[in-house]
Amino acid sequence: MHNKFRTLLALSAITFAVVLIFMQLALFETCESSANVVTDMFDYDLLLTSSQYYNLQQPGEVDLSRLYQVRSAPGVATVCPVYLSMVPRRSVDDGSRSILMMIGLAPKDPVFAKQEVVALLPRLQRTDTALMDRRSLANFGTIREGQVAEIAGRRVEVAGLFSNGGGMSAGSLLIVSDRTFSHLGLPLNSATLGLIKLQPGTDPATVAGALQHRLPQDVTVWQRRDYRNREVSYWVWVKPIGVMFRSGVFIGVVVGAVILYQVLATDISNRLREYATMKAMGYSDGSIKRTVFQQGILYALASYLAGLLGAFGLYWLMSVNIGMPVPMTAARASFVLGLVLMLSVCSGALALRKLTAANPADLF
């Protein structure tokens, strides 16, 4: 309270570091959670992909004959083909252009686990109709039911809206019937994915192993867990965006530590005479350390609260602009609080080195 302006500057600097840590953690965790946001819509126990599968934007092709082979295998209940394609879209309303991921399927197939989408599938019986994701990126403009857009050069009407988000794979999702998919000039002789549902009580690992042994090497059979882990690993550890977000978390922590250290070290330097007087009066090094640590913790707590409020606002902006929710989780908030408190204690200890080693007379 002695110098309010200097205290405000210090709190502002530390708050910036706290917000930076919050943002980098959110970006990193969003990268993880969005890796499977598209395929998590689907209802499957095993997933059949091309052996050339790279990601959903470059998935390769699965010949339909492979799905027929799977359908006759023991333990298999249903096999549903899913067709994916990245297609150009032009809004008839404003003329804006963008690229989205189109999902083609037979409307009567049990493809989706998301009940919101299942309830809308009957609307796809009419050719050249589609369901569109209302969590599309901002550059897709206003998305509304009844809207008409040019998809791959043909006019398609939005017959319904659902909420999902395209994650890292797409800026928007469009669901159409297999008939509309073909009407837009895309082939149906090979699927992108094969969704396999097993009979109740069947062990997925056993069936997956048997299918992989039975089928040619041009396809791969994934258990749901293994496929999800593969996608997370790809986006977080292989793609540059994941490396960037991981580095961002580390940089955020380092910047926060440096700012806290500079604030406390500068404050100690400005008050050397006061601390020297305390040492001369007989105060122990432990008492002086407690004073500095208390100051650091107060700085950390006040900055954390301000940073937490700022992070809520920025998370909301991120949710609007990336087309998927970015929640503030209790685990993340607790982690950042513990991290900031630890950094304040460590920074205070480093800043105290000169003070505790000095003779009171030298400090004057």
C-alpha positions in Angstrom: 0.0 0.0 0.0 3.0 2.3 0.4 3.5 2.9 -3.3 0.2 2.0 -5.0 1.3 2.9 -8.5 4.4 0.6 -8.3 2.3 -2.1 -6.9 -0.2 -1.8 -9.7 2.5 -2.1 -12.3 3.9 -5.2 -10.6 0.5 -6.8 -10.4 -0.1 -6.0 -14.1 3.1 -7.6 -15.1 2.4 -10.8 -13.1 -1.2 -10.9 -14.3 0.1 -10.8 -17.9 2.2 -13.9 -17.1 -0.7 -15.7 -15.5 -3.0 -15.0 -18.5 -0.2 -16.2 -20.8 0.1 -19.5 -18.9 -3.7 -19.9 -19.0 -3.8 -19.3 -22.7 -1.0 -21.7 -23.6 -2.5 -24.5 -21.5 -5.9 -23.9 -23.1 -4.4 -24.1 -26.6 -2.4 -27.2 -25.8 -5.4 -29.0 -24.2 -7.7 -27.9 -27.0 -5.3 -29.4 -29.5 -5.6 -32.7 -27.6 -9.4 -32.6 -27.2 -10.1 -31.5 -30.8 -8.0 -34.3 -32.3 -11.0 -36.7 -32.2 -13.9 -34.2 -32.3 -15.1 -35.4 -35.7 -14.8 -39.2 -35.2 -16.3 -39.0 -31.7 -19.6 -38.2 -33.4 -19.6 -41.7 -34.8 -21.0 -44.9 -33.1 -18.4 -47.7 -33.6 -16.4 -50.3 -31.7 -13.8 -50.9 -34.4 -12.8 -48.5 -37.2 -11.6 -49.7 -40.6 -9.3 -47.3 -42.5 -6.9 -47.5 -45.4 -3.4 -48.6 -44.6 -2.4 -45.3 -46.2 -4.4 -43.3 -43.7 -2.6 -40.2 -42.6 -5.3 -38.0 -41.1 -9.0 -37.1 -41.9 -7.9 -34.7 -44.6 -5.7 -37.4 -46.2 -7.4 -40.6 -45.2 -6.9 -42.8 -48.2 -9.7 -45.1 -49.5 -11.3 -48.4 -48.4 -12.7 -50.6 -51.1 -16.3 -51.5 -50.4 -15.4 -55.2 -50.8 -13.4 -55.0 -47.6 -16.6 -53.9 -45.7 -18.5 -56.9 -47.2 -15.7 -59.2 -45.9 -15.9 -57.6 -42.4 -19.7 -57.9 -42.4 -19.5 -61.7 -42.6 -16.9 -62.1 -39.8 -17.9 -63.6 -36.5 -18.9 -61.2 -33.8 -19.7 -58.3 -36.2 -23.2 -56.8 -35.9 -23.1 -54.0 -38.4 -20.7 -52.3 -40.8 -21.4 -48.8 -42.2 -19.4 -46.9 -44.8 -18.7 -43.2 -44.3 -17.5 -41.0 -47.1 -15.4 -37.9 -46.3 -14.3 -35.1 -48.7 -12.9 -31.6 -48.3 -15.1 -29.5 -50.7 -15.4 -25.8 -51.6 -18.4 -23.8 -50.4 -19.7 -20.5 -51.6 -22.4 -18.7 -49.7 -25.3 -17.5 -51.8 -26.1 -14.9 -49.2 -22.8 -12.9 -49.3 -20.6 -14.7 -51.8 -18.0 -15.7 -49.2 -15.9 -18.8 -50.1 -14.5 -21.4 -47.7 -13.5 -25.1 -47.5 -15.4 -27.6 -45.3 -15.5 -31.3 -44.6 -18.4 -33.1 -46.1 -19.6 -36.4 -44.5 -21.6 -38.7 -46.7 -23.6 -41.7 -45.4 -26.8 -43.6 -45.8 -29.4 -41.8 -43.6 -30.8 -45.1 -42.3 -27.4 -46.5 -41.2 -26.6 -46.3 -37.5 -23.6 -44.1 -38.0 -23.9 -41.4 -35.3 -23.7 -41.6 -31.6 -24.7 -38.0 -31.3 -28.5 -38.0 -30.8 -28.9 -34.4 -32.0 -27.6 -35.5 -35.4 -29.6 -38.8 -35.4 -32.8 -36.9 -34.9 -32.1 -34.7 -38.0 -31.1 -37.5 -40.4 -34.6 -38.0 -41.9 -34.3 -34.5 -43.4 -31.6 -35.8 -45.7 -33.9 -38.1 -47.7 -34.4 -35.3 -50.2 -31.5 -34.9 -52.6 -29.3 -31.8 -52.3 -30.1 -31.2 -48.7 -27.6 -31.1 -45.9 -27.0 -30.7 -42.1 -24.5 -28.0 -41.2 -22.5 -27.4 -38.1 -23.5 -24.2 -36.3 -20.0 -24.2 -34.6 -18.4 -23.4 -37.9 -15.5 -20.9 -37.9 -16.3 -17.2 -38.2 -15.3 -16.9 -41.8 -18.3 -19.1 -42.7 -20.6 -16.2 -41.8 -24.1 -16.7 -40.4 -25.3 -20.3 -40.6 -29.1 -20.8 -40.6 -31.7 -23.4 -41.5 -33.0 -22.9 -45.1 -29.8 -21.3 -46.2 -28.6 -22.2 -49.7 -24.9 -22.6 -50.6 -23.0 -23.8 -53.6 -21.1 -27.0 -52.7 -18.7 -28.3 -55.3 -20.5 -26.2 -57.9 -24.1 -27.3 -57.0 -26.7 -25.7 -54.8 -27.4 -27.4 -51.5 -30.0 -26.4 -49.0 -29.2 -26.5 -45.2 -32.1 -28.6 -43.8 -30.9 -28.6 -40.2 -28.2 -27.5 -37.8 -26.2 -29.4 -35.2 -23.4 -28.4 -32.8 -20.1 -30.2 -32.9 -17.1 -28.3 -34.4 -14.5 -29.6 -36.8 -11.6 -29.4 -34.5 -8.2 -29.5 -36.1 -9.5 -31.3 -39.2 -12.0 -28.7 -40.6 -13.4 -25.3 -40.3 -16.9 -26.6 -40.6 -18.8 -29.9 -41.1 -21.5 -30.7 -43.6 -23.5 -34.0 -43.4 -25.3 -35.2 -46.6 -26.8 -38.5 -47.8 -24.8 -40.8 -49.9 -27.2 -40.0 -52.8 -26.4 -36.3 -52.5 -22.7 -37.1 -52.1 -22.8 -38.9 -55.4 -25.0 -36.1 -57.0 -22.2 -33.7 -56.2 -19.8 -35.7 -58.4 -18.0 -37.7 -55.7 -17.6 -41.5 -56.1 -19.2 -44.1 -53.8 -17.2 -47.1 -55.0 -14.8 -46.7 -52.1 -15.4 -45.5 -48.5 -13.2 -43.3 -46.3 -14.0 -45.1 -43.1 -15.8 -48.3 -42.1 -17.7 -48.1 -38.8 -17.9 -51.6 -37.2 -20.3 -52.4 -34.4 -19.9 -55.7 -32.5 -22.4 -58.0 -31.1 -23.0 -57.6 -27.3 -20.4 -59.4 -25.2 -17.8 -59.6 -28.0 -14.2 -58.7 -27.1 -13.1 -55.8 -29.4 -9.4 -56.8 -29.2 -10.1 -60.4 -30.3 -12.2 -59.4 -33.2 -9.8 -56.6 -34.3 -6.9 -59.1 -34.3 -8.9 -61.7 -36.2 -10.1 -59.1 -38.8 -6.6 -57.7 -39.3 -5.3 -61.3 -40.0 -8.2 -62.0 -42.3 -8.2 -58.9 -44.4 -5.5 -57.8 -47.0 -2.8 -55.4 -46.0 -4.5 -52.4 -47.8 -6.7 -51.8 -44.7 -6.1 -51.3 -41.0 -8.5 -52.2 -38.1 -8.5 -49.9 -35.1 -10.0 -50.4 -31.7 -11.7 -47.1 -30.7 -9.2 -46.4 -27.9 -6.2 -47.1 -30.1 -7.5 -44.8 -32.9 -8.2 -42.0 -30.5 -4.7 -42.3 -29.0 -3.2 -42.3 -32.4 -5.0 -39.1 -33.4 -3.9 -37.3 -30.2 -0.4 -38.4 -30.7 -0.4 -37.2 -34.3 -1.7 -33.7 -33.6 0.2 -33.1 -30.4 3.5 -34.7 -31.0 3.9 -34.8 -34.8 2.1 -31.8 -36.3 4.0 -28.4 -36.0 0.9 -26.9 -34.3 1.2 -29.4 -31.4 4.9 -28.7 -31.0 4.2 -25.0 -31.0 1.5 -25.3 -28.3 3.8 -27.5 -26.1 6.6 -25.0 -26.5 4.1 -22.3 -25.6 3.3 -23.8 -22.3 7.0 -24.0 -21.4 7.6 -20.4 -22.6 4.6 -19.2 -20.6 6.0 -20.7 -17.4 9.5 -19.3 -18.0 8.1 -15.8 -18.7 6.0 -16.0 -15.6 9.0 -17.0 -13.4 11.2 -14.2 -14.9 8.5 -11.5 -14.3 8.0 -12.6 -10.7 11.7 -12.7 -10.1 12.2 -9.2 -11.6 9.3 -7.8 -9.6 10.6 -9.2 -6.2 14.3 -8.5 -6.9 13.5 -4.9 -7.9 11.4 -4.4 -4.8 14.2 -5.8 -2.6 16.8 -3.6 -4.2 14.6 -0.5 -3.6 14.2 -1.4 0.1 17.7 -2.5 0.9 18.1 0.2 3.6 14.9 -1.0 5.3 16.0 -4.6 5.3 19.5 -3.6 6.5 17.9 -1.8 9.4 15.9 -4.9 10.3 19.1 -7.0 10.2 20.9 -4.5 12.3 18.0 -4.5 14.8 18.5 -8.3 15.2 15.8 -9.7 12.9 16.9 -13.1 11.7 17.3 -14.0 8.0 14.2 -16.3 8.5 12.1 -13.3 9.5 13.2 -11.3 6.5 12.6 -14.2 4.2 9.0 -14.6 5.6 8.4 -11.0 4.8 9.5 -11.3 1.2 7.7 -14.6 0.7 4.5 -13.1 2.1 4.8 -10.2 -0.3 5.4 -12.6 -3.2 2.4 -14.8 -2.3 0.2 -11.7 -2.0 1.4 -10.6 -5.5 0.7 -14.1 -6.8 -2.8 -14.4 -5.3 -3.9 -11.0 -6.5 -2.5 -11.5 -10.0 -4.0 -15.0 -10.2 -7.5 -13.7 -9.5 -7.1 -11.0 -12.1 -5.6 -13.4 -14.6 -8.4 -15.9 -14.0 -11.0 -13.3 -14.8 -9.1 -12.3 -17.9 -8.7 -15.9 -19.0 -12.5 -16.5 -18.8 -13.0 -13.6 -21.3 -10.3 -14.9 -23.6 -11.6 -18.4 -23.5 -15.0 -17.1 -24.6 -13.4 -15.3 -27.5 -11.5 -18.5 -28.5 -14.7 -20.5 -28.4 -16.4 -18.1 -30.7 -13.6 -18.0 -33.2 -12.4 -21.6 -33.3 -15.9 -23.2 -33.4 -15.7 -25.4 -30.3 -16.0 -24.8 -26.6 -12.9 -23.9 -24.5 -13.9 -24.5 -20.9 -12.1 -23.3 -17.8 -11.7 -26.6 -15.9 -11.1 -26.9 -12.2 -8.0 -29.0 -12.8 -6.5 -26.3 -15.0 -7.4 -23.4 -12.6 -5.9 -25.4 -9.7 -2.8 -26.2 -11.6 -2.1 -22.6 -12.5 -2.7 -21.5 -8.9 -0.2 -24.0 -7.6 2.2 -23.1 -10.3 2.0 -19.4 -9.6 2.5 -19.9 -5.9 5.5 -22.1 -6.5 7.0 -19.6 -8.9 6.5 -16.8 -6.4 8.3 -18.8 -3.6 11.2 -19.8 -5.9 11.5 -16.3 -7.3 11.5 -14.8 -3.8 14.3 -17.2 -2.8 16.4 -16.3 -5.7 15.9 -12.6 -5.1 16.9 -12.9 -1.4 20.4 -14.3 -2.1 22.1 -10.9 -2.1 20.2 -9.7 0.9 20.8 -12.7 3.2 24.5 -12.9 2.4 25.2 -9.2 3.0 26.5 -7.5 6.1 24.0 -4.9 7.4 26.7 -2.2 7.2 27.4 -3.0 3.5 23.7 -2.6 2.7 23.8 1.1 3.7 
